[in-house]
């Protein structure tokens, strides 16, 4: 990565692929400016990290939205719960977690243990992952019924 990195053609190709993919239930991926901008600046970058971090062990991650190609329903459902739309951003630990970005540029991680908030922007999310800082767990709204 370097300041000014901007691979918009690659980002547009990813957008076309994601929009063209329809899951078996007909749900399609959301594509919006914050996602395309994140893909253009950071897409394709791989971080091969291991070892201790500030609070958690650091794990490798890849910023490639096609890692989430087959997850439109998962992203749609979480986005609906959060009141936003989500687009795939990449993966952690060779597919053990899916990275996603919302319309405001906030970044999330989804794994078998739950959903996690990584940062208010991709810069903050990358710092969280690189430094091994504990992310904030997303909580379901309390059921008052």
N, C-alpha and C positions, 0 to 999 in steps of 0.2 A: 504494500500500500504506500501511497505517497499523496501529499496534498494536491488536490485538483484531479485525482483519479476519477474518470468518468467514462464508463463503458456502457453507454446508452444503447448501442446496437444489441449487445448481449442481453441487457435488461429487457429490451423490447421483444427479443426472441423468447426469453423466459415467460414474459407476459402472454405472448401468443400461445405458447405451449400450455400454460396453466388455464387460460380461458377456453382453449379448445378441448380440454380434458373434462369429460363428464363422468362422474362417479356412477355406480350402478343405480343409485337412487335419484339421479338427475341433478344433484347439487353440484354447482360449479364454483370454482375458485373466485374470490373477490380480488380485483386488481385495482389499485388506487395510487395516487402520486407518491405518498410516503413509502410505499413498497418499491415502486419503480426506482425512486431516488436511492433507497438503501441498496438495491441490487446493482445499480449503476456504479455506486461508489465503492461498495464492499463485496459485491458478488464474486464468487470464485476464490475468495481468500480462505486458506486453511490454516488453522492454528494447532500445531502439534504439541500440546502441552501435557505434562505429567508432573506428578509430585505435589507436595503440600502447597496450599495457598494460605491466604490470611485466616480463613475460617473453614474452608472445605478443600478437599483435594481438587486440583485442577484437572480438567479433562479436555481432550482434543475437541475441536469443533470446526465445522465447515459452513461457510455462508454460500449456499446454493439453493435457491427456492425449489428446484426440482426434487430435492430430498423429501418434500412434502406433497409431491404430485398426487399421490393416492389418498390424501387426507382431507379432501374438501369438506366432508361432513363433520369431521372432528373440529376443524377450524370454524366452520359455520356455527356449530353448536356453542363453542366457547365464546365466539364473537357475539352471538345473540345474548348469552348470559352476561357479558360485559357491556352490552349496549353499543357495540361497534362492529366493524368488520375486521377480519384477520386474513393475512396472506402469509404463505410460507416464506421463511427466511433462510433456513438451513437445518443443521442437525448437530447434536452433541454426541460425543462418545460413539461414533460410528453407527448412528441410528437409534441409540437408546433414548434419545429425547428429540423432539421436534421444536425448532425455533420458529417463532412467528412474530410478525409486526402488525400493529393496528393502524387505523387511519390517521392517528395523531403521531405516529412514529414510535410508540411505546413497544417494547420488546418483551416477549414471553417465552417460556420453555414449558413444554408439555411432556411428561414422562409417566411411567407406570405408577408413580406415587402421587401424582397430582399436577397442578398447574402452578407456575412460578412467574413472578414479575421480575424481570432482569434490569429494567431501566426505562427512564422517560425518553430515551433516544438511543440510537444504535451505538453511539460513542460510549454512553454510560453502560449499556449492556455488554459491549466488548470488554470494558474495564472490569465489570463484575466477573465475567468468565475468565479473563486473563489473570486477574489477581486472586481468584478463588474466594471471593466475597460471598457470603450467604445471601441468596435472593429471598424476596418476600413471597411467602406462600399465598396464593389466592384462596379466599374463603368464600364458601357459598353464603348468600344472604340468610340470616336466621329465619326459620320458619315460625311465623307467629300465628299459624292457623290452628 
